[in-house]
């Protein structure tokens, strides 16, 4: 694993902890409490982040000439 890939994996880990541990639960709770509208942003980000991570890491592997596993 290259240094670049390792750094990006760490970045995505921190981002996912924040998104799934704080942002999504808070927005869903606010929606259920009735103080906010439907949490569309949280749902879109929740589904898009893993896909974005996979595509980005695949691009890094291809750039470095490695096979994705």
C-alpha positions as CSV (number, residue, x, y, z in Angstrom):
1,X,0.0,0.0,0.0
2,X,1.5,3.3,-1.1
3,X,1.8,6.3,1.2
4,X,-0.8,8.2,-0.9
5,X,-3.3,5.3,-0.6
6,X,-2.7,5.0,3.1
7,X,-3.3,8.8,3.6
8,X,-6.5,8.7,1.6
9,X,-7.8,5.6,3.5
10,X,-7.2,7.4,6.8
11,X,-9.0,10.5,5.4
12,X,-12.0,8.5,4.3
13,X,-12.1,6.6,7.7
14,X,-12.3,9.9,9.6
15,X,-14.8,11.3,7.1
16,X,-17.0,8.2,7.4
17,X,-16.9,8.2,11.2
18,X,-18.0,11.8,11.2
19,X,-20.7,11.3,8.6
20,X,-22.2,8.0,9.9
21,X,-21.5,8.7,13.6
22,X,-22.6,12.3,13.9
23,X,-24.1,13.9,10.8
24,X,-26.6,11.2,9.7
25,X,-27.9,10.4,13.3
26,X,-28.3,14.1,14.2
27,X,-30.2,15.0,11.0
28,X,-32.5,11.9,11.3
29,X,-33.2,12.8,14.9
30,X,-34.0,16.4,14.0
31,X,-36.3,15.1,11.3
32,X,-38.1,12.7,13.6
33,X,-38.4,15.4,16.3
34,X,-40.1,17.6,13.7
35,X,-37.7,20.5,13.8
36,X,-36.2,20.0,10.3
37,X,-37.4,18.7,6.9
38,X,-36.7,15.4,5.3
39,X,-32.9,14.5,5.6
40,X,-32.3,14.2,1.9
41,X,-28.7,15.5,2.2
42,X,-27.9,12.9,4.8
43,X,-29.3,10.1,2.7
44,X,-27.5,11.2,-0.4
45,X,-24.2,11.6,1.3
46,X,-24.7,8.3,3.2
47,X,-25.1,6.4,-0.1
48,X,-22.6,8.4,-2.2
49,X,-19.6,8.4,0.2
50,X,-18.8,4.6,-0.1
51,X,-19.1,4.7,-3.9
52,X,-16.9,7.8,-4.1
53,X,-14.3,6.2,-1.8
54,X,-14.2,3.0,-3.9
55,X,-13.9,4.9,-7.2
56,X,-11.2,7.1,-5.8
57,X,-9.1,4.3,-4.4
58,X,-9.5,2.3,-7.6
59,X,-8.2,5.3,-9.5
60,X,-5.2,5.5,-7.2
61,X,-4.5,1.7,-7.8
62,X,-4.7,2.2,-11.5
63,X,-2.4,5.2,-11.4
64,X,0.2,3.2,-9.5
65,X,-0.2,0.2,-11.9
66,X,-1.6,-2.1,-9.2
67,X,-4.5,-4.5,-9.5
68,X,-7.5,-3.7,-7.3
69,X,-8.5,-6.5,-5.0
